[in-house]
């Protein structure tokens, strides 16, 4: 039995939501899972409750709201009433209140003027804060695939999330890194309340991981695989304390957990960040 790994969250984005995955995670000391209202064809919560309802009290559970079933495809909304009701439904379908509820990709519904976007974001955050105060969830946060549009919409007088989750890893661009840093500063979030996701940019099977060697980002990378090095480096790109990673393979999860003992090479990571910024500023407007 391994010790707890609070810095790793098992993401269920592409998961089959099987009981064996959750029992395996618990055996490895992974006691946090992340899901969403729209995962598994909008059935993630009910499937989890059916397949592993007795296990859920042993996990810290985070989920997301913002996407809703549509006639032909999912639709996104920041309507405060719909968001509040979605949190209510999540607690009911899971059979317990989630520990954390994220506002899911708010950038998808922030069109129009800056003032309109700022107001829509503030009202959406207020709805989740209200749900938290009513005991429907433990806390609330923001999960953003593209946080860049959010930077100019933060109202310093509005309610602030307790956690920010955004993409992390070697494939994340300088714009996203800068946006995460700006948002965590604006919301007063320290490293412990910043989460990363999608550390491999979608898949460890992508050909890019055969063409580059992420072990250069570790102080002593010879004892680790390329996958392990890429995963460990993701905690510094951007600077996050937790990474949510999805897998249905217990062996893969073990490999990632073993990577946590690796030490990132801060100098190399700093130089990489500089290169990313220079590349961004050199791009034609």
C-alpha positions in Angstrom: 0.0 0.0 0.0 1.5 3.3 -1.1 1.2 6.6 0.8 -1.3 9.2 -0.4 -0.5 11.2 -3.5 -2.4 14.5 -3.0 -0.7 16.0 -6.0 -2.3 13.6 -8.5 -5.9 13.5 -9.4 -7.4 10.7 -11.5 -9.2 12.4 -14.3 -12.1 10.5 -15.8 -12.5 12.4 -19.1 -11.8 9.4 -21.4 -12.4 6.8 -18.7 -14.8 3.9 -18.9 -15.8 4.7 -15.3 -15.1 1.1 -14.3 -15.0 0.1 -10.6 -11.6 -1.7 -11.1 -10.0 1.7 -12.0 -11.2 3.3 -8.8 -10.2 0.4 -6.6 -6.8 0.3 -8.2 -6.4 4.0 -7.7 -7.2 3.7 -4.0 -4.7 0.8 -3.7 -2.0 3.2 -5.1 -2.9 6.0 -2.7 -4.7 8.1 -5.2 -7.8 9.5 -3.4 -8.9 12.3 -5.7 -11.0 11.9 -8.8 -12.1 14.5 -11.3 -15.2 14.2 -13.6 -17.7 16.4 -15.2 -21.4 16.7 -15.9 -20.9 16.1 -19.6 -18.5 13.2 -19.4 -19.6 9.7 -20.5 -22.4 11.2 -22.6 -23.8 13.2 -19.7 -24.0 10.0 -17.6 -20.8 10.2 -15.7 -22.3 10.9 -12.3 -25.0 8.3 -12.4 -22.5 5.6 -13.7 -20.1 6.4 -10.9 -22.8 6.2 -8.3 -24.1 2.9 -9.8 -20.7 1.2 -10.3 -18.8 2.5 -7.2 -21.1 4.5 -5.0 -19.7 2.7 -1.9 -16.2 3.9 -2.9 -17.0 7.5 -3.5 -16.8 8.5 0.2 -13.2 7.4 0.1 -12.4 9.9 -2.6 -12.2 13.7 -2.8 -14.5 14.3 -5.8 -14.4 17.2 -8.2 -16.7 17.8 -11.1 -17.6 20.5 -13.6 -20.7 22.3 -14.7 -21.3 24.5 -17.8 -22.2 22.1 -20.6 -25.7 20.9 -21.1 -27.4 18.3 -23.4 -28.7 19.9 -26.6 -30.9 18.6 -29.4 -28.0 17.7 -31.7 -24.9 18.4 -29.6 -23.8 19.7 -26.2 -24.4 23.4 -25.6 -22.5 25.7 -23.2 -24.1 28.2 -20.9 -23.2 30.5 -18.1 -26.8 31.1 -17.1 -26.6 31.3 -13.3 -29.9 29.4 -12.8 -28.8 26.5 -15.0 -25.4 26.4 -13.3 -27.0 26.3 -9.8 -29.4 23.6 -10.9 -26.5 21.6 -12.5 -24.7 21.6 -9.1 -27.9 20.4 -7.4 -28.3 17.6 -10.0 -24.6 16.6 -9.6 -25.0 16.1 -5.9 -28.2 14.1 -6.4 -26.8 11.9 -9.2 -23.5 11.2 -7.4 -25.4 10.4 -4.2 -23.2 12.9 -2.3 -22.1 16.5 -2.5 -19.0 17.0 -4.6 -16.0 18.4 -2.7 -15.2 20.8 -5.5 -17.2 22.0 -8.5 -15.5 23.8 -11.4 -17.0 26.3 -13.8 -16.2 24.5 -17.0 -14.6 26.4 -19.8 -16.3 29.7 -19.2 -14.5 31.2 -22.2 -16.9 29.4 -24.5 -19.7 31.8 -23.6 -18.1 35.1 -23.1 -18.8 36.8 -26.4 -19.7 40.4 -26.8 -18.1 43.4 -25.1 -15.6 43.2 -22.3 -18.2 44.6 -19.8 -20.7 41.9 -20.9 -18.1 39.2 -20.5 -17.0 40.4 -17.1 -20.6 40.5 -15.9 -21.4 37.0 -17.3 -18.3 35.6 -15.6 -19.1 37.3 -12.3 -22.7 36.1 -12.3 -21.6 32.5 -13.1 -19.1 32.6 -10.3 -21.7 34.0 -7.9 -24.0 31.0 -8.8 -21.4 28.5 -7.8 -20.5 30.5 -4.7 -24.2 30.4 -3.8 -24.4 26.7 -4.3 -21.3 26.3 -2.1 -22.8 28.4 0.7 -26.0 26.2 0.5 -24.0 23.1 1.1 -24.4 21.6 -2.4 -20.6 21.4 -2.8 -17.5 21.9 -0.6 -16.0 24.7 -2.8 -15.9 26.0 -6.3 -13.3 26.8 -8.9 -12.7 27.5 -12.6 -11.5 25.0 -15.1 -10.4 26.5 -18.4 -9.0 24.9 -21.5 -8.1 28.4 -22.9 -7.7 30.8 -20.1 -6.3 33.7 -22.2 -9.7 35.3 -22.8 -10.4 35.3 -19.1 -7.5 37.5 -18.1 -9.1 40.8 -19.0 -12.5 39.9 -17.5 -11.5 39.4 -13.9 -13.4 41.8 -11.7 -11.3 42.4 -8.5 -14.4 43.1 -6.5 -16.2 39.9 -7.6 -16.1 36.5 -5.9 -12.9 34.5 -6.4 -12.6 30.8 -7.0 -10.7 28.5 -4.6 -8.9 26.6 -7.4 -7.9 27.2 -11.0 -7.4 24.3 -13.4 -5.8 24.8 -16.8 -3.7 22.9 -19.4 -0.2 22.1 -18.3 2.9 20.5 -19.8 5.6 20.9 -22.4 3.0 21.4 -25.2 1.4 24.4 -23.6 2.2 27.7 -25.2 3.6 30.9 -23.7 0.2 32.6 -23.9 -1.5 30.0 -21.8 1.3 30.0 -19.3 1.1 33.8 -18.9 -2.6 33.7 -18.6 -2.5 31.1 -15.8 0.1 33.2 -13.9 -2.1 36.3 -14.3 -5.3 34.6 -13.2 -3.7 33.0 -10.1 -2.3 36.4 -9.1 -5.6 38.2 -9.7 -7.5 35.6 -7.7 -4.9 35.3 -5.0 -4.2 31.6 -5.6 -1.0 30.0 -4.5 0.6 27.0 -6.1 -1.3 24.6 -4.0 -4.6 25.8 -5.5 -3.5 25.7 -9.1 -4.2 22.5 -11.0 -2.9 21.3 -14.3 -4.6 19.0 -16.8 -3.9 17.2 -20.1 -0.1 17.0 -19.3 0.6 15.1 -22.5 -1.5 17.2 -24.8 -4.0 14.4 -25.3 -2.0 11.1 -25.5 1.3 9.6 -24.5 1.1 7.8 -27.9 1.5 11.1 -29.8 4.6 10.8 -32.1 6.0 14.0 -30.6 7.1 12.0 -27.5 9.3 9.8 -29.7 10.9 12.9 -31.3 11.8 14.8 -28.2 13.4 13.7 -24.9 11.7 15.4 -21.9 14.3 14.0 -19.6 16.4 17.1 -20.2 13.9 18.9 -17.9 14.9 16.7 -14.9 18.1 17.0 -12.8 18.8 13.3 -13.1 16.6 12.1 -15.9 18.4 8.9 -16.8 16.4 6.8 -14.3 13.0 7.9 -15.8 11.1 7.3 -18.9 10.2 10.0 -21.4 6.6 9.8 -20.3 7.6 10.2 -16.6 9.8 13.2 -17.4 7.0 14.9 -19.4 4.6 14.3 -16.6 7.0 15.6 -13.9 7.8 18.7 -15.9 4.1 19.5 -16.3 4.1 20.6 -12.7 6.3 23.6 -13.6 4.6 24.5 -16.9 2.8 26.4 -15.4 3.6 26.2 -11.7 0.9 24.0 -10.2 0.6 21.8 -7.2 -1.7 19.2 -8.6 -2.1 17.5 -12.0 -5.2 15.7 -13.2 -4.4 12.9 -15.5 -6.6 10.3 -17.1 -5.9 6.6 -17.6 -7.7 3.3 -17.5 -4.3 1.5 -17.2 -3.1 0.8 -13.7 0.4 0.3 -14.9 0.4 3.7 -16.5 -0.8 5.3 -13.3 2.0 3.5 -11.3 4.5 4.9 -13.8 3.3 8.4 -13.3 3.2 8.2 -9.5 6.8 6.9 -9.5 7.8 10.1 -11.5 6.9 12.3 -8.5 10.2 11.7 -6.9 12.0 13.2 -9.8 13.5 16.7 -9.4 12.8 19.2 -12.2 15.8 21.1 -13.6 14.7 24.6 -12.8 17.3 26.2 -15.0 16.3 24.2 -18.1 12.6 24.9 -17.4 13.4 28.7 -17.1 15.3 28.7 -20.4 12.4 26.9 -22.0 9.9 29.4 -20.7 12.1 32.2 -22.1 12.2 30.5 -25.5 8.5 30.2 -25.5 8.0 33.9 -24.7 10.5 35.0 -27.4 8.8 32.8 -29.9 5.4 34.4 -29.0 6.7 38.0 -29.2 8.4 37.2 -32.5 5.2 36.1 -34.2 3.7 38.5 -36.7 0.6 40.4 -35.5 
